[in-house]
Amino acid sequence: MRKLTESEILSLREMLQMETNALVQSRALQMMIQDDELRRLNEAGILQTEGTIKSFQQFINENNIIEVGEVNN
């Protein structure tokens, strides 16, 4: 794979952050939902969002998007 540009990396970061925020919000709302059908829909959305986040993480890992350097004390 070709190296991503800085703008592509920024876009990837923003998409991952958006999915993470949606997951946090859906999990928080889950406890307040009383309607069974709406609760099931929210649970399905949570599972889908978790899958999307895992896909992003896999893409990042497989393509060495984040370079880990040494930490100097």
Backbone hydrogen bonds in HBPLUS format (Angstrom, degrees):
<---DONOR---> <-ACCEPTOR-->    atom                        ^
c    i                          cat <-CA-CA->   ^        H-A-AA   ^      H-
h    n   atom  resd res      DA  || num        DHA   H-A  angle D-A-AA Bond
n    s   type  num  typ     dist DA aas  dist angle  dist       angle   num
A0009-ILE N   A0005-THR O   2.96 MM   4  6.27 157.1  2.01 152.1 158.5     1
A0010-LEU N   A0006-GLU O   2.91 MM   4  6.11 155.8  1.97 146.2 153.0     2
A0011-SER N   A0007-SER O   2.92 MM   4  6.09 154.5  1.98 140.7 147.7     3
A0012-LEU N   A0008-GLU O   2.87 MM   4  6.08 156.4  1.93 147.1 153.6     4
A0013-ARG N   A0009-ILE O   2.92 MM   4  6.15 157.5  1.97 147.0 153.1     5
A0014-GLU N   A0010-LEU O   2.90 MM   4  6.16 157.9  1.95 149.0 155.0     6
A0015-MET N   A0011-SER O   2.90 MM   4  6.12 157.7  1.95 150.9 156.6     7
A0016-LEU N   A0012-LEU O   2.98 MM   4  6.16 160.5  2.02 149.3 154.6     8
A0017-GLN N   A0013-ARG O   2.89 MM   4  6.10 154.9  1.95 147.1 154.5     9
A0018-MET N   A0014-GLU O   2.89 MM   4  6.07 153.8  1.96 145.5 152.6    10
A0019-GLU N   A0015-MET O   3.02 MM   4  6.28 160.5  2.06 148.8 153.2    11
A0020-THR N   A0016-LEU O   2.95 MM   4  6.14 156.2  2.01 146.1 153.2    12
A0021-ASN N   A0017-GLN O   2.89 MM   4  6.08 160.4  1.92 150.8 155.6    13
A0022-ALA N   A0018-MET O   3.00 MM   4  6.21 157.9  2.05 146.8 152.9    14
A0023-LEU N   A0019-GLU O   2.96 MM   4  6.18 152.0  2.04 145.3 152.8    15
A0024-VAL N   A0020-THR O   3.02 MM   4  6.30 161.9  2.06 151.9 156.0    16
A0025-GLN N   A0021-ASN O   3.00 MM   4  6.21 163.6  2.03 150.9 155.4    17
A0026-SER N   A0022-ALA O   2.90 MM   4  6.05 161.8  1.93 148.5 153.8    18
A0027-ARG N   A0023-LEU O   2.95 MM   4  6.11 160.9  1.98 151.5 156.5    19
A0028-ALA N   A0024-VAL O   3.04 MM   4  6.22 155.2  2.10 145.3 152.0    20
A0029-LEU N   A0025-GLN O   2.93 MM   4  6.16 156.9  1.99 151.6 157.8    21
A0030-GLN N   A0026-SER O   3.00 MM   4  6.04 138.0  2.18 140.9 151.5    22
A0032-MET N   A0029-LEU O   2.87 MM   3  5.29 141.9  2.01 112.5 124.1    23
A0039-ARG N   A0035-ASP O   2.89 MM   4  6.05 150.9  1.98 149.4 158.4    24
A0040-ARG N   A0036-ASP O   2.97 MM   4  6.24 156.4  2.02 147.4 153.0    25
A0041-LEU N   A0037-GLU O   2.95 MM   4  6.24 156.6  2.01 148.1 154.8    26
A0042-ASN N   A0038-LEU O   2.91 MM   4  6.12 155.2  1.98 145.6 152.4    27
A0043-GLU N   A0039-ARG O   2.86 MM   4  6.12 155.4  1.92 148.2 155.4    28
A0044-ALA N   A0040-ARG O   2.92 MM   4  6.17 154.7  1.98 146.8 153.3    29
A0045-GLY N   A0041-LEU O   2.95 MM   4  6.22 151.9  2.03 143.6 151.6    30
A0046-ILE N   A0042-ASN O   2.87 MM   4  6.17 149.9  1.96 148.0 156.3    31
A0047-LEU N   A0043-GLU O   3.02 MM   4  6.33 162.0  2.05 150.1 153.9    32
A0048-GLN N   A0044-ALA O   2.97 MM   4  6.19 157.9  2.02 147.3 153.7    33
A0049-THR N   A0045-GLY O   2.88 MM   4  6.04 160.1  1.92 148.8 154.2    34
A0050-GLU N   A0046-ILE O   2.89 MM   4  6.11 158.7  1.94 151.9 157.8    35
A0051-GLY N   A0047-LEU O   3.02 MM   4  6.25 153.5  2.10 143.5 150.5    36
A0052-THR N   A0048-GLN O   2.94 MM   4  6.26 151.9  2.02 146.8 154.7    37
A0053-ILE N   A0049-THR O   2.94 MM   4  6.20 161.2  1.97 153.1 157.3    38
A0054-LYS N   A0050-GLU O   2.98 MM   4  6.22 159.3  2.03 147.6 153.2    39
A0055-SER N   A0051-GLY O   2.94 MM   4  6.18 147.4  2.05 142.9 152.0    40
A0056-PHE N   A0052-THR O   2.98 MM   4  6.32 156.1  2.04 150.5 156.5    41
A0057-GLN N   A0053-ILE O   2.92 MM   4  6.20 163.7  1.94 152.8 157.3    42
A0058-GLN N   A0054-LYS O   2.85 MM   4  6.03 155.0  1.92 145.3 152.3    43
A0059-PHE N   A0055-SER O   2.92 MM   4  6.12 162.0  1.95 149.9 154.6    44
A0060-ILE N   A0056-PHE O   2.91 MM   4  6.16 160.9  1.94 153.3 158.5    45
A0061-ASN N   A0057-GLN O   2.92 MM   4  6.12 162.9  1.95 150.0 154.5    46
A0062-GLU N   A0058-GLN O   2.80 MM   4  5.90 171.7  1.81 158.0 160.7    47
A0063-ASN N   A0059-PHE O   3.09 MM   4  5.99 143.9  2.23 141.5 149.6    48
A0065-ILE N   A0060-ILE O   3.05 MM   5  5.01 167.6  2.07 147.6 150.6    49
A0064-ASN N   A0061-ASN O   3.35 MM   3  5.22 168.5  2.36 103.5 105.9    50
